[in-house]
Amino acid sequence: MSDWLIAQEGTQTGLYLSMALALSAAVLHAIFGALQKGRHDPWLSRAGIDVFAFLMALPVALFVVPWPEPHMVPILAGVFVIHVAYKILQAMTYTRGAYTVVYPVVRGTGPLFTVIGAWLIFGETFNLWQWLGVAVLLGGIYGLALYNLRKITEGRDRLVPALGFAVATGAMVALYTTFDAYGIRSTADPFTFLAWFFVIDSVFMPLVSARRMLALPRAELASLLRRGFVGALVAFCSFGGIMLATRLGPVGQAAVLRETSTVFAALIGWLMLGESTGPRRVALMGLIAAGAIIVQLAA
């Protein structure tokens, strides 16, 4: 599998596969975000997910994939630091703000910074039409956030700090997307990076939330762990998919396509979380999709 995947790098097949992986990651990331914003506190939800992510990834890292090369050690250490900061900011964001308001801000901030980071680190450039696509996508994402903000009546006093945390979380999304792309491109076998990524990335939240998890009533803990198991499977496919996409194709294009997750998040908020929708929101979601399409077609 690794040899076949590596052989697709720089080919048209690899580009198409990168696009498919990024789009799949968009759907799955919206589900992943909803799982953290659902029944349980976001800190506990993420801890429950990471427990299973660690348990599933560790045997693969130890016994299945090749061991990381020595130069990967500081890269994996950087992964740990960046993702810990991201998780803390994300939990603080979801704790304070309505999902359909803060999620678009997080996801809208990410692609702009990622495109800039991909230019600085990987030398990737967007043409004028692609930048137009980015502008259309961002207009739809931030328009959706503003529209949802107008409709919120409860907890408005917490929205200003929530939006600040959302912007900071979006900046961390851009940082980890760019850094993870650098990491997965720095090792011979991409699945080595992925396996150790999930091991390292899954340690922090269960440790800091262990006391609160163990204090839950048995029924609540069982529910949290069930959601954690599902969330871990989604995380493997979502985060793993976008990282493979950045190895096979341009980082900026993959990041932009992934941000169609905002469309799927709005649908999840409507269908699963009982948050209202309407024609204006549908139109804004159409802008997001149109922006992503422009970026891909103008490449």
Secondary structure as the mmCIF struct_conf table of DSSP 4:
data_model
#
loop_
_struct_conf.conf_type_id
_struct_conf.id
_struct_conf.beg_label_comp_id
_struct_conf.beg_label_asym_id
_struct_conf.beg_label_seq_id
_struct_conf.end_label_comp_id
_struct_conf.end_label_asym_id
_struct_conf.end_label_seq_id
HELX_RH_AL_P HELX_RH_AL_P1 SER A 2 ALA A 7
TURN_TY1_P TURN_TY1_P1 GLN A 8 GLY A 10
BEND BEND1 THR A 11 THR A 11
HELX_RH_AL_P HELX_RH_AL_P2 GLN A 12 LYS A 37
BEND BEND2 GLY A 38 HIS A 40
HELX_RH_AL_P HELX_RH_AL_P3 PRO A 42 PHE A 63
TURN_TY1_P TURN_TY1_P2 VAL A 64 VAL A 64
BEND BEND3 VAL A 65 VAL A 65
HELX_LH_PP_P HELX_LH_PP_P1 PRO A 66 GLU A 69
TURN_TY1_P TURN_TY1_P3 PRO A 70 HIS A 71
HELX_RH_AL_P HELX_RH_AL_P4 MET A 72 ARG A 96
BEND BEND4 GLY A 97 GLY A 97
HELX_RH_AL_P HELX_RH_AL_P5 TYR A 99 PHE A 122
HELX_RH_AL_P HELX_RH_AL_P6 LEU A 128 LYS A 151
BEND BEND5 GLU A 154 GLY A 155
HELX_RH_3T_P HELX_RH_3T_P1 ARG A 156 ARG A 158
HELX_RH_AL_P HELX_RH_AL_P7 LEU A 159 ARG A 185
BEND BEND6 SER A 186 ASP A 189
HELX_RH_AL_P HELX_RH_AL_P8 PRO A 190 ASP A 201
TURN_TY1_P TURN_TY1_P4 SER A 202 SER A 202
BEND BEND7 VAL A 203 VAL A 203
HELX_RH_AL_P HELX_RH_AL_P9 PHE A 204 LEU A 214
TURN_TY1_P TURN_TY1_P5 ALA A 215 ALA A 215
BEND BEND8 LEU A 216 LEU A 216
HELX_RH_AL_P HELX_RH_AL_P10 ARG A 218 LEU A 248
BEND BEND9 GLY A 249 GLY A 249
HELX_RH_AL_P HELX_RH_AL_P11 VAL A 251 ARG A 258
TURN_TY1_P TURN_TY1_P6 GLU A 259 THR A 260
HELX_RH_AL_P HELX_RH_AL_P12 SER A 261 LEU A 271
TURN_TY1_P TURN_TY1_P7 MET A 272 MET A 272
BEND BEND10 LEU A 273 LEU A 273
HELX_RH_AL_P HELX_RH_AL_P13 PRO A 279 LEU A 297
TURN_TY1_P TURN_TY1_P8 ALA A 298 ALA A 298
#
